[in-house]
Amino acid sequence: MKKLVIILTVLLVAVSMGAFAQVTDTATLNLSGTVGDFVSITVNPDPAATSLALSSGQATQLQVGTVTVSANVAYDVTVASANNFDFTDGTNTLAYSFYYDGALVASSGANVESGTTANGATRPVAVTYAAAGPSLPTGTYSDTLTFTITGP
């Protein structure tokens, strides 16, 4: 009888432990997203950009602004001049030289920078020009530069 009580006790303990056993289940959630190609360019003019002393000339590079480039892909930056790097009043012109990050830009529409990625890289832009001669009529002379960043 003693053996029977021990066996029943063991069974009772085993059954009661099973009744309190924890039940679990597992499920997963996979997360993913896509980062698309990104290119961005901004131009910040310096005050000198709109107050050039054309009568005096500018023999050394005068910074007229900065260009900021951001990209998470390979990119190219080009700059195009509306007047082929001439200041004009609509009739008369005064040639100037344009510099991107210290390098002379040879022609309008030229590629001035290429890279694989850029995280807010800032480049100075500058001009030089000869003094306007006495044959150049009084007036307001200007040019418009367009900077373009292109990715794949």
C-alpha positions in Angstrom: 0.0 0.0 0.0 2.9 2.3 0.8 4.2 1.7 -2.8 0.8 2.6 -4.2 0.6 5.8 -2.2 4.1 6.8 -3.5 3.2 6.0 -7.1 -0.1 7.9 -6.8 1.7 10.9 -5.2 4.3 10.9 -8.0 1.6 10.7 -10.7 -0.4 13.4 -9.0 2.6 15.7 -8.9 3.4 14.9 -12.5 -0.1 15.6 -13.6 -0.4 18.8 -11.6 2.9 20.1 -13.0 1.7 19.4 -16.5 -1.4 21.4 -15.8 0.7 24.4 -14.9 3.2 24.0 -17.8 3.5 27.2 -19.9 2.3 27.0 -23.5 4.1 29.2 -26.1 3.9 29.9 -29.8 6.2 32.0 -32.1 5.5 34.1 -35.2 7.8 36.5 -37.1 7.3 39.8 -38.9 9.9 40.7 -41.6 10.4 44.4 -42.2 12.0 45.9 -45.3 12.0 49.1 -47.2 13.7 50.7 -50.2 15.9 53.8 -50.3 15.6 55.4 -53.8 18.2 57.3 -55.7 18.7 60.8 -54.4 20.5 63.8 -55.8 20.2 67.4 -54.7 21.9 70.7 -55.5 21.5 74.2 -54.0 23.2 77.5 -54.8 23.8 80.1 -52.2 24.8 83.5 -53.7 27.3 85.7 -51.8 26.4 89.5 -51.7 29.1 90.1 -54.3 27.1 88.2 -56.9 24.7 91.1 -57.4 27.1 94.0 -56.8 30.0 93.4 -59.2 32.2 96.4 -59.9 32.3 95.8 -63.7 34.0 99.2 -64.3 37.0 98.3 -62.1 37.5 94.7 -63.2 38.4 91.7 -61.0 41.8 90.2 -61.7 41.7 87.6 -58.9 39.0 85.1 -58.3 36.1 86.7 -56.5 33.8 84.3 -54.7 30.2 84.9 -55.8 28.5 81.9 -54.1 28.7 78.3 -53.0 27.1 75.2 -54.5 26.1 72.3 -52.2 25.8 68.8 -53.6 24.2 65.8 -52.0 23.7 62.3 -53.6 23.5 58.7 -52.6 24.4 57.5 -56.1 27.0 58.3 -58.7 26.4 61.8 -60.0 27.6 64.6 -62.4 27.3 68.3 -62.0 27.2 70.6 -65.0 27.0 74.4 -65.2 25.4 76.3 -68.1 25.6 80.0 -68.8 22.7 81.8 -70.4 25.1 84.1 -72.2 28.2 81.8 -72.7 30.0 83.4 -69.7 29.4 87.0 -70.9 27.7 89.7 -68.8 25.2 91.4 -71.1 22.7 94.2 -71.1 20.8 92.6 -73.9 22.9 94.2 -76.6 26.5 94.6 -75.3 28.7 92.1 -73.6 31.6 91.8 -71.2 33.3 88.4 -71.0 34.1 86.8 -67.7 35.8 83.7 -66.5 34.0 81.3 -64.2 35.6 79.0 -61.6 34.0 76.0 -59.9 35.9 74.9 -56.8 38.9 76.8 -58.0 39.0 75.3 -61.5 38.3 77.3 -64.6 35.2 76.2 -66.4 36.1 76.0 -70.1 32.6 76.1 -71.6 29.0 76.5 -70.9 27.3 73.2 -70.2 30.6 71.6 -69.0 30.8 68.9 -66.4 32.3 70.5 -63.4 32.1 67.6 -60.9 31.6 63.8 -60.8 31.4 61.5 -57.8 30.1 58.3 -56.4 28.2 59.9 -53.4 28.2 63.3 -51.7 26.9 64.3 -48.3 26.4 68.0 -48.5 29.7 68.8 -50.1 30.0 72.6 -50.6 32.0 74.1 -53.5 32.9 77.8 -53.9 32.1 79.5 -57.2 34.0 82.6 -58.4 34.5 84.9 -61.3 37.2 87.1 -62.8 36.7 89.8 -65.5 38.5 92.7 -67.2 37.5 96.2 -66.5 34.7 97.5 -68.7 36.2 99.8 -71.2 34.9 103.3 -72.1 33.2 101.9 -75.2 30.8 99.8 -73.1 27.6 101.7 -72.6 26.2 102.4 -69.1 23.7 99.9 -67.9 23.1 96.8 -65.9 24.9 93.7 -67.2 24.1 90.2 -66.0 24.2 86.5 -66.7 22.4 83.5 -65.3 24.2 80.3 -64.4 22.2 77.0 -64.1 23.7 74.2 -62.1 22.4 70.7 -62.8 23.1 67.5 -60.9 22.3 64.2 -62.6 22.3 60.7 -61.3 21.8 57.4 -63.1 
